[in-house]
Amino acid sequence: MVSHRRTSQRGQSTLASVTVLSAALATAALSAPQAGADPAGHPHTGREGTTARVGALYEEAERATEKYDGATARAKELRRDVSALQDRAARTQERVNRMRARLGAVAAAQYRSGGLDPTLRLMLSERPDSYLEKASALDRLSGTQARELHRLRAATRDLEQQRREAARKLAELEAVRAEVARHKKDVLRKLATARRLLNALPPHARAAYDRAARGDGRDTLVPDLPGPSAAGSGRAAAAVAAARAAVGAPYAWGSTGPAAFDCSGLTQWAYARAGVSLPRTSQAQRGAGRQVPLSEARPGDLVIYRSDASHVAMYVGNGQVVHAPHPGARVRYDPVAMMPIAAVTRP
């Protein structure tokens, strides 16, 4: 077993909070601060404050992206439900139509033979439920007609229930669509602000921000962790191989591959390649398996970050993860302790 107790310059680190980011960037000899504020109303001081604000905006955008992903997944589920309910209602309507047609044929035969039985007249002109309340009329029905009427009554009830459920699901779908649009607007606004602030920095300041975000040069202690050959199952090994193959793909919020990914989209896609279905969001992926301590992490385990579980990566061995970091970055390797770890989940 290879020991990884202390990181090298590419080793383990905790992703900077606003305070730590500022300290790291100050060490990188950024220029003296200048007072100012971004359009979102968050005060910052010079380049250190700008890069701290960029980091905070990326975190906020990632949380909003998780909400967007969750709402999008719910909308997809609702669309499937509505489609299934509409199909069932259509089939039930066909059954009702066939039943009414059979009753109509009986009525036509009686009419041709000299008159329409008043019972059948009631059956054809009233709702089955209201007709069945006339208990005395049932005595005049043959056994076959009574069974046919009961079946018609049950089918009509089913049809009404299916239509009510479809209407309820459609209303929920519209509400979720509005939620998706709201989260999308929130993500785009935060990313646009972050991009503008980052682009305004000189190249050396942007490079210092990237080093701080990746934890290069930190001295964070982590447990001994197994290498890439220690994957616990064939599925985990297949998922790791898929995640490694995605390295270099661009980050795109709301994306699940294969050309681009957000953080939970990458892990979901990688495990799907291994035949395992994971939930869409990092919060849901946290509960998609058995929790293990970091000291027992194996390649293929999901590493969930931050207390709100707003980021996820895949552990691939040797103290590293593969993840989709943030807009403007590509899927890459980073230290497992690049930011505060909330949980390690083994699917």
FENDA-V479006 format. One record per residue. N is the residue number from 0. RES is the residue in three letters. PHI is phi as a letter, one per 30 degrees, with the letter a starting at -180 (999 if undefined). OMEGA is omega in radians with two decimals (none if undefined). D_LAST is the distance of its C-alpha to the last C-alpha in Angstrom with 1 decimal. Layout:
n=N res=RES phi=PHI omega=OMEGA d_last=D_LAST
n=N res=RES phi=PHI omega=OMEGA d_last=D_LAST
This chain:
n=0 res=MET phi=999 omega=-3.13 d_last=23.5
n=1 res=VAL phi=d omega=3.14 d_last=24.5
n=2 res=SER phi=d omega=3.10 d_last=25.2
n=3 res=HIS phi=b omega=-3.05 d_last=24.2
n=4 res=ARG phi=d omega=-3.10 d_last=25.7
n=5 res=ARG phi=b omega=-3.04 d_last=27.7
n=6 res=THR phi=d omega=2.89 d_last=27.1
n=7 res=SER phi=d omega=3.12 d_last=29.6
n=8 res=GLN phi=d omega=3.05 d_last=30.5
n=9 res=ARG phi=c omega=-3.02 d_last=27.2
n=10 res=GLY phi=d omega=-2.96 d_last=25.4
n=11 res=GLN phi=d omega=3.08 d_last=23.4
n=12 res=SER phi=a omega=3.06 d_last=24.6
n=13 res=THR phi=c omega=3.14 d_last=24.1
n=14 res=LEU phi=e omega=-3.00 d_last=24.5
n=15 res=ALA phi=d omega=2.82 d_last=27.9
n=16 res=SER phi=d omega=-3.11 d_last=28.6
n=17 res=VAL phi=e omega=-3.11 d_last=32.0
n=18 res=THR phi=d omega=-3.09 d_last=33.9
n=19 res=VAL phi=d omega=3.09 d_last=32.2
n=20 res=LEU phi=e omega=-3.11 d_last=32.4
n=21 res=SER phi=d omega=-3.12 d_last=36.1
n=22 res=ALA phi=d omega=-3.12 d_last=36.7
n=23 res=ALA phi=d omega=-3.11 d_last=35.0
n=24 res=LEU phi=d omega=3.05 d_last=37.0
n=25 res=ALA phi=d omega=3.10 d_last=40.2
n=26 res=THR phi=d omega=3.14 d_last=39.7
n=27 res=ALA phi=d omega=3.04 d_last=39.6
n=28 res=ALA phi=i omega=3.03 d_last=43.2
n=29 res=LEU phi=d omega=-3.03 d_last=42.8
n=30 res=SER phi=d omega=-3.07 d_last=46.1
n=31 res=ALA phi=d omega=-3.08 d_last=47.5
n=32 res=PRO phi=d omega=3.02 d_last=46.2
n=33 res=GLN phi=b omega=-3.06 d_last=47.8
n=34 res=ALA phi=d omega=3.09 d_last=47.5
n=35 res=GLY phi=l omega=3.09 d_last=46.1
n=36 res=ALA phi=a omega=3.11 d_last=43.6
n=37 res=ASP phi=d omega=-3.05 d_last=41.3
n=38 res=PRO phi=d omega=3.14 d_last=41.9
n=39 res=ALA phi=d omega=3.08 d_last=39.1
n=40 res=GLY phi=j omega=-3.14 d_last=41.3
n=41 res=HIS phi=c omega=-3.11 d_last=39.3
n=42 res=PRO phi=d omega=3.03 d_last=41.8
n=43 res=HIS phi=b omega=-3.10 d_last=41.2
n=44 res=THR phi=b omega=3.06 d_last=43.4
n=45 res=GLY phi=h omega=-3.05 d_last=43.9
n=46 res=ARG phi=d omega=3.12 d_last=41.4
n=47 res=GLU phi=d omega=3.12 d_last=39.4
n=48 res=GLY phi=d omega=3.13 d_last=39.1
n=49 res=THR phi=d omega=-3.13 d_last=38.3
n=50 res=THR phi=d omega=3.06 d_last=35.4
n=51 res=ALA phi=d omega=-3.14 d_last=34.1
n=52 res=ARG phi=d omega=3.08 d_last=34.4
n=53 res=VAL phi=d omega=3.11 d_last=32.7
n=54 res=GLY phi=d omega=3.13 d_last=29.6
n=55 res=ALA phi=d omega=3.13 d_last=29.8
n=56 res=LEU phi=d omega=3.09 d_last=30.2
n=57 res=TYR phi=d omega=3.08 d_last=27.1
n=58 res=GLU phi=d omega=3.14 d_last=25.0
n=59 res=GLU phi=d omega=3.12 d_last=26.8
n=60 res=ALA phi=d omega=3.13 d_last=26.3
n=61 res=GLU phi=d omega=3.08 d_last=22.5
n=62 res=ARG phi=d omega=3.11 d_last=22.4
n=63 res=ALA phi=d omega=3.10 d_last=24.6
n=64 res=THR phi=d omega=3.10 d_last=22.5
n=65 res=GLU phi=d omega=3.08 d_last=19.5
n=66 res=LYS phi=d omega=3.09 d_last=21.9
n=67 res=TYR phi=d omega=-3.14 d_last=23.2
n=68 res=ASP phi=d omega=3.14 d_last=19.9
n=69 res=GLY phi=d omega=3.13 d_last=19.2
n=70 res=ALA phi=d omega=3.12 d_last=22.8
n=71 res=THR phi=d omega=3.11 d_last=22.6
n=72 res=ALA phi=d omega=3.11 d_last=19.6
n=73 res=ARG phi=d omega=3.11 d_last=21.6
n=74 res=ALA phi=d omega=3.11 d_last=24.7
n=75 res=LYS phi=d omega=3.11 d_last=23.2
n=76 res=GLU phi=d omega=3.14 d_last=22.1
n=77 res=LEU phi=d omega=3.10 d_last=25.6
n=78 res=ARG phi=d omega=3.08 d_last=27.3
n=79 res=ARG phi=d omega=-3.13 d_last=25.6
n=80 res=ASP phi=d omega=-3.12 d_last=26.7
n=81 res=VAL phi=d omega=3.13 d_last=30.2
n=82 res=SER phi=d omega=3.13 d_last=30.6
n=83 res=ALA phi=d omega=3.13 d_last=29.7
n=84 res=LEU phi=d omega=3.12 d_last=32.1
n=85 res=GLN phi=d omega=3.07 d_last=34.8
n=86 res=ASP phi=d omega=3.12 d_last=34.6
n=87 res=ARG phi=d omega=3.14 d_last=34.8
n=88 res=ALA phi=d omega=3.12 d_last=37.7
n=89 res=ALA phi=d omega=3.11 d_last=39.5
n=90 res=ARG phi=d omega=3.11 d_last=39.2
n=91 res=THR phi=d omega=3.10 d_last=40.5
n=92 res=GLN phi=d omega=3.08 d_last=43.3
n=93 res=GLU phi=d omega=3.09 d_last=44.3
n=94 res=ARG phi=d omega=3.13 d_last=44.5
n=95 res=VAL phi=e omega=-3.14 d_last=46.6
n=96 res=ASN phi=d omega=3.12 d_last=48.9
n=97 res=ARG phi=d omega=3.12 d_last=49.4
n=98 res=MET phi=d omega=3.13 d_last=50.3
n=99 res=ARG phi=d omega=3.12 d_last=52.7
n=100 res=ALA phi=d omega=3.11 d_last=54.2
n=101 res=ARG phi=d omega=3.11 d_last=54.9
n=102 res=LEU phi=d omega=3.10 d_last=56.6
n=103 res=GLY phi=d omega=3.12 d_last=58.5
n=104 res=ALA phi=d omega=3.09 d_last=59.8
n=105 res=VAL phi=d omega=-3.13 d_last=61.0
n=106 res=ALA phi=d omega=3.14 d_last=62.8
n=107 res=ALA phi=d omega=3.14 d_last=64.4
n=108 res=ALA phi=d omega=3.13 d_last=65.7
n=109 res=GLN phi=d omega=-3.13 d_last=67.2
n=110 res=TYR phi=d omega=-3.13 d_last=68.8
n=111 res=ARG phi=d omega=-3.11 d_last=70.4
n=112 res=SER phi=d omega=3.03 d_last=71.7
n=113 res=GLY phi=k omega=3.09 d_last=73.5
n=114 res=GLY phi=l omega=-3.09 d_last=71.3
n=115 res=LEU phi=c omega=3.09 d_last=67.8
n=116 res=ASP phi=e omega=3.14 d_last=66.8
n=117 res=PRO phi=e omega=3.12 d_last=66.3
n=118 res=THR phi=d omega=3.11 d_last=63.1
n=119 res=LEU phi=d omega=3.10 d_last=61.6
n=120 res=ARG phi=e omega=3.10 d_last=62.9
n=121 res=LEU phi=d omega=-3.12 d_last=60.9
n=122 res=MET phi=e omega=-3.06 d_last=57.8
n=123 res=LEU phi=d omega=-3.02 d_last=58.0
n=124 res=SER phi=c omega=-3.10 d_last=59.1
n=125 res=GLU phi=b omega=3.03 d_last=56.9
n=126 res=ARG phi=d omega=-3.13 d_last=53.2
n=127 res=PRO phi=e omega=-3.13 d_last=52.3
n=128 res=ASP phi=d omega=-3.12 d_last=51.3
n=129 res=SER phi=d omega=3.13 d_last=54.7
n=130 res=TYR phi=d omega=-3.09 d_last=56.4
n=131 res=LEU phi=d omega=3.07 d_last=54.8
n=132 res=GLU phi=d omega=3.11 d_last=56.1
n=133 res=LYS phi=d omega=-3.01 d_last=59.6
n=134 res=ALA phi=e omega=-3.09 d_last=59.4
n=135 res=SER phi=d omega=-3.12 d_last=63.0
n=136 res=ALA phi=d omega=-3.12 d_last=62.3
n=137 res=LEU phi=d omega=-3.14 d_last=59.8
n=138 res=ASP phi=d omega=-3.07 d_last=62.7
n=139 res=ARG phi=d omega=-3.13 d_last=64.1
n=140 res=LEU phi=d omega=2.96 d_last=61.0
n=141 res=SER phi=d omega=3.13 d_last=60.6
n=142 res=GLY phi=e omega=-3.14 d_last=57.6
n=143 res=THR phi=d omega=-3.13 d_last=56.1
n=144 res=GLN phi=d omega=3.14 d_last=56.7
n=145 res=ALA phi=d omega=3.12 d_last=55.2
n=146 res=ARG phi=d omega=3.12 d_last=52.0
n=147 res=GLU phi=d omega=3.14 d_last=51.8
n=148 res=LEU phi=d omega=3.10 d_last=52.3
n=149 res=HIS phi=d omega=3.11 d_last=49.6
n=150 res=ARG phi=d omega=3.10 d_last=47.1
n=151 res=LEU phi=d omega=3.14 d_last=48.2
n=152 res=ARG phi=d omega=-3.13 d_last=47.8
n=153 res=ALA phi=d omega=-3.13 d_last=44.2
n=154 res=ALA phi=d omega=3.14 d_last=43.3
n=155 res=THR phi=d omega=3.08 d_last=44.9
n=156 res=ARG phi=d omega=3.11 d_last=42.9
n=157 res=ASP phi=e omega=-3.12 d_last=39.6
n=158 res=LEU phi=d omega=-3.14 d_last=40.7
n=159 res=GLU phi=d omega=3.13 d_last=41.5
n=160 res=GLN phi=d omega=3.13 d_last=38.2
n=161 res=GLN phi=d omega=3.11 d_last=36.2
n=162 res=ARG phi=d omega=3.10 d_last=38.3
n=163 res=ARG phi=d omega=-3.14 d_last=37.8
n=164 res=GLU phi=d omega=3.10 d_last=34.0
n=165 res=ALA phi=d omega=3.12 d_last=34.0
n=166 res=ALA phi=d omega=3.12 d_last=36.3
n=167 res=ARG phi=d omega=3.13 d_last=34.0
n=168 res=LYS phi=d omega=3.11 d_last=30.9
n=169 res=LEU phi=d omega=3.11 d_last=33.1
n=170 res=ALA phi=d omega=3.10 d_last=34.2
n=171 res=GLU phi=d omega=3.13 d_last=30.7
n=172 res=LEU phi=d omega=3.12 d_last=29.8
n=173 res=GLU phi=d omega=3.11 d_last=32.8
n=174 res=ALA phi=d omega=-3.14 d_last=31.8
n=175 res=VAL phi=d omega=3.07 d_last=28.3
n=176 res=ARG phi=d omega=3.09 d_last=30.0
n=177 res=ALA phi=d omega=3.10 d_last=32.1
n=178 res=GLU phi=d omega=3.09 d_last=29.2
n=179 res=VAL phi=e omega=-3.13 d_last=27.6
n=180 res=ALA phi=d omega=3.14 d_last=31.0
n=181 res=ARG phi=d omega=3.13 d_last=31.4
n=182 res=HIS phi=d omega=3.11 d_last=28.1
n=183 res=LYS phi=d omega=3.13 d_last=29.0
n=184 res=LYS phi=d omega=3.14 d_last=32.4
n=185 res=ASP phi=d omega=3.13 d_last=31.0
n=186 res=VAL phi=d omega=-3.09 d_last=28.7
n=187 res=LEU phi=d omega=-3.14 d_last=31.5
n=188 res=ARG phi=d omega=-3.12 d_last=34.0
n=189 res=LYS phi=d omega=-3.13 d_last=31.9
n=190 res=LEU phi=d omega=3.13 d_last=31.1
n=191 res=ALA phi=d omega=3.11 d_last=34.8
n=192 res=THR phi=d omega=-3.14 d_last=36.0
n=193 res=ALA phi=d omega=-3.12 d_last=33.6
n=194 res=ARG phi=d omega=-3.13 d_last=34.7
n=195 res=ARG phi=d omega=3.14 d_last=38.3
n=196 res=LEU phi=d omega=-3.10 d_last=38.2
n=197 res=LEU phi=d omega=-3.13 d_last=36.4
n=198 res=ASN phi=d omega=3.14 d_last=38.8
n=199 res=ALA phi=d omega=-3.14 d_last=41.7
n=200 res=LEU phi=d omega=3.04 d_last=40.9
n=201 res=PRO phi=d omega=-3.06 d_last=42.6
n=202 res=PRO phi=e omega=-3.09 d_last=40.6
n=203 res=HIS phi=d omega=3.11 d_last=40.5
n=204 res=ALA phi=d omega=3.08 d_last=39.1
n=205 res=ARG phi=d omega=3.11 d_last=36.3
n=206 res=ALA phi=d omega=3.11 d_last=35.5
n=207 res=ALA phi=d omega=3.09 d_last=35.5
n=208 res=TYR phi=d omega=-3.12 d_last=33.2
n=209 res=ASP phi=d omega=3.11 d_last=30.7
n=210 res=ARG phi=d omega=-3.13 d_last=31.0
n=211 res=ALA phi=d omega=-3.13 d_last=30.5
n=212 res=ALA phi=d omega=-3.13 d_last=27.4
n=213 res=ARG phi=d omega=3.10 d_last=25.8
n=214 res=GLY phi=i omega=-3.13 d_last=27.1
n=215 res=ASP phi=d omega=3.09 d_last=29.4
n=216 res=GLY phi=i omega=3.11 d_last=31.8
n=217 res=ARG phi=d omega=-3.07 d_last=30.1
n=218 res=ASP phi=b omega=-3.07 d_last=30.1
n=219 res=THR phi=c omega=3.12 d_last=27.0
n=220 res=LEU phi=d omega=3.06 d_last=26.0
n=221 res=VAL phi=b omega=-3.14 d_last=22.4
n=222 res=PRO phi=d omega=2.94 d_last=21.2
n=223 res=ASP phi=d omega=-3.10 d_last=21.4
n=224 res=LEU phi=b omega=-3.10 d_last=18.3
n=225 res=PRO phi=d omega=3.10 d_last=17.6
n=226 res=GLY phi=d omega=-3.03 d_last=18.6
n=227 res=PRO phi=d omega=-3.13 d_last=16.9
n=228 res=SER phi=d omega=-3.03 d_last=17.7
n=229 res=ALA phi=c omega=3.12 d_last=15.4
n=230 res=ALA phi=e omega=-2.97 d_last=12.1
n=231 res=GLY phi=d omega=-3.10 d_last=10.5
n=232 res=SER phi=a omega=3.07 d_last=10.3
n=233 res=GLY phi=d omega=3.12 d_last=12.1
n=234 res=ARG phi=d omega=3.14 d_last=9.3
n=235 res=ALA phi=d omega=3.14 d_last=8.2
n=236 res=ALA phi=d omega=3.12 d_last=12.0
n=237 res=ALA phi=d omega=3.12 d_last=12.6
n=238 res=ALA phi=d omega=3.11 d_last=10.5
n=239 res=VAL phi=d omega=3.13 d_last=12.3
n=240 res=ALA phi=d omega=3.12 d_last=15.5
n=241 res=ALA phi=d omega=3.14 d_last=15.2
n=242 res=ALA phi=d omega=3.12 d_last=14.7
n=243 res=ARG phi=d omega=-3.14 d_last=17.7
n=244 res=ALA phi=d omega=-3.12 d_last=19.7
n=245 res=ALA phi=d omega=-3.13 d_last=19.5
n=246 res=VAL phi=e omega=-3.10 d_last=21.1
n=247 res=GLY phi=j omega=3.10 d_last=24.4
n=248 res=ALA phi=d omega=-3.10 d_last=23.6
n=249 res=PRO phi=d omega=2.96 d_last=25.0
n=250 res=TYR phi=d omega=3.02 d_last=23.3
n=251 res=ALA phi=b omega=-3.05 d_last=24.2
n=252 res=TRP phi=d omega=-3.12 d_last=23.2
n=253 res=GLY phi=i omega=-3.03 d_last=21.8
n=254 res=SER phi=c omega=-3.13 d_last=21.0
n=255 res=THR phi=b omega=3.06 d_last=18.1
n=256 res=GLY phi=i omega=0.01 d_last=19.7
n=257 res=PRO phi=d omega=-3.08 d_last=20.8
n=258 res=ALA phi=d omega=-3.11 d_last=23.8
n=259 res=ALA phi=a omega=-3.01 d_last=22.6
n=260 res=PHE phi=b omega=2.71 d_last=19.7
n=261 res=ASP phi=c omega=-2.93 d_last=19.0
n=262 res=CYS phi=d omega=-3.13 d_last=16.2
n=263 res=SER phi=d omega=3.06 d_last=13.6
n=264 res=GLY phi=d omega=3.13 d_last=15.2
n=265 res=LEU phi=d omega=-3.11 d_last=14.5
n=266 res=THR phi=d omega=3.09 d_last=10.7
n=267 res=GLN phi=d omega=-3.13 d_last=10.8
n=268 res=TRP phi=d omega=-3.10 d_last=13.4
n=269 res=ALA phi=d omega=3.14 d_last=11.9
n=270 res=TYR phi=d omega=3.06 d_last=8.9
n=271 res=ALA phi=d omega=3.08 d_last=11.6
n=272 res=ARG phi=d omega=3.13 d_last=13.6
n=273 res=ALA phi=c omega=3.12 d_last=11.3
n=274 res=GLY phi=i omega=-3.12 d_last=11.6
n=275 res=VAL phi=c omega=3.14 d_last=8.3
n=276 res=SER phi=c omega=3.07 d_last=9.4
n=277 res=LEU phi=c omega=3.03 d_last=8.1
n=278 res=PRO phi=d omega=-3.01 d_last=10.8
n=279 res=ARG phi=d omega=-3.00 d_last=13.6
n=280 res=THR phi=c omega=3.13 d_last=14.0
n=281 res=SER phi=d omega=3.09 d_last=12.7
n=282 res=GLN phi=d omega=3.14 d_last=13.7
n=283 res=ALA phi=d omega=3.12 d_last=11.6
n=284 res=GLN phi=d omega=3.09 d_last=8.5
n=285 res=ARG phi=e omega=-3.12 d_last=9.2
n=286 res=GLY phi=c omega=-3.04 d_last=8.8
n=287 res=ALA phi=c omega=3.14 d_last=5.8
n=288 res=GLY phi=l omega=-3.11 d_last=4.2
n=289 res=ARG phi=c omega=3.10 d_last=6.6
n=290 res=GLN phi=d omega=3.10 d_last=8.9
n=291 res=VAL phi=b omega=3.07 d_last=10.6
n=292 res=PRO phi=d omega=3.14 d_last=13.9
n=293 res=LEU phi=e omega=-3.11 d_last=14.6
n=294 res=SER phi=d omega=-3.14 d_last=16.8
n=295 res=GLU phi=c omega=-3.09 d_last=14.0
n=296 res=ALA phi=d omega=3.07 d_last=11.9
n=297 res=ARG phi=b omega=3.04 d_last=11.1
n=298 res=PRO phi=e omega=-3.07 d_last=11.2
n=299 res=GLY phi=j omega=3.10 d_last=8.2
n=300 res=ASP phi=d omega=3.09 d_last=6.9
n=301 res=LEU phi=c omega=3.10 d_last=7.6
n=302 res=VAL phi=c omega=-3.09 d_last=11.0
n=303 res=ILE phi=c omega=-3.03 d_last=12.5
n=304 res=TYR phi=c omega=3.11 d_last=16.2
n=305 res=ARG phi=i omega=-3.07 d_last=19.2
n=306 res=SER phi=d omega=3.13 d_last=19.8
n=307 res=ASP phi=c omega=3.10 d_last=19.4
n=308 res=ALA phi=h omega=-3.05 d_last=15.9
n=309 res=SER phi=c omega=3.09 d_last=17.8
n=310 res=HIS phi=b omega=3.13 d_last=16.3
n=311 res=VAL phi=b omega=3.07 d_last=13.0
n=312 res=ALA phi=b omega=3.08 d_last=12.9
n=313 res=MET phi=c omega=3.07 d_last=11.0
n=314 res=TYR phi=d omega=-3.08 d_last=12.1
n=315 res=VAL phi=b omega=3.10 d_last=14.0
n=316 res=GLY phi=j omega=3.12 d_last=16.1
n=317 res=ASN phi=h omega=3.08 d_last=19.6
n=318 res=GLY phi=i omega=-3.11 d_last=18.9
n=319 res=GLN phi=b omega=3.04 d_last=18.1
n=320 res=VAL phi=b omega=2.91 d_last=15.7
n=321 res=VAL phi=c omega=-3.14 d_last=16.2
n=322 res=HIS phi=a omega=3.01 d_last=16.5
n=323 res=ALA phi=c omega=-2.91 d_last=19.0
n=324 res=PRO phi=d omega=-3.05 d_last=21.2
n=325 res=HIS phi=a omega=3.12 d_last=23.9
n=326 res=PRO phi=e omega=-3.11 d_last=26.6
n=327 res=GLY phi=j omega=3.11 d_last=29.0
n=328 res=ALA phi=c omega=3.10 d_last=26.4
n=329 res=ARG phi=c omega=3.07 d_last=24.5
n=330 res=VAL phi=e omega=-2.99 d_last=21.0
n=331 res=ARG phi=a omega=3.00 d_last=21.4
n=332 res=TYR phi=d omega=3.02 d_last=20.5
n=333 res=ASP phi=b omega=3.08 d_last=21.0
n=334 res=PRO phi=d omega=-3.10 d_last=20.8
n=335 res=VAL phi=d omega=-3.11 d_last=17.6
n=336 res=ALA phi=c omega=-3.08 d_last=20.0
n=337 res=MET phi=d omega=3.08 d_last=21.6
n=338 res=MET phi=a omega=-3.07 d_last=21.4
n=339 res=PRO phi=e omega=-3.10 d_last=20.6
n=340 res=ILE phi=d omega=3.12 d_last=17.0
n=341 res=ALA phi=c omega=-3.10 d_last=15.9
n=342 res=ALA phi=a omega=2.97 d_last=12.5
n=343 res=VAL phi=b omega=-3.06 d_last=9.8
n=344 res=THR phi=c omega=3.09 d_last=6.2
n=345 res=ARG phi=c omega=-3.09 d_last=3.8
n=346 res=PRO phi=d omega=none d_last=0.0
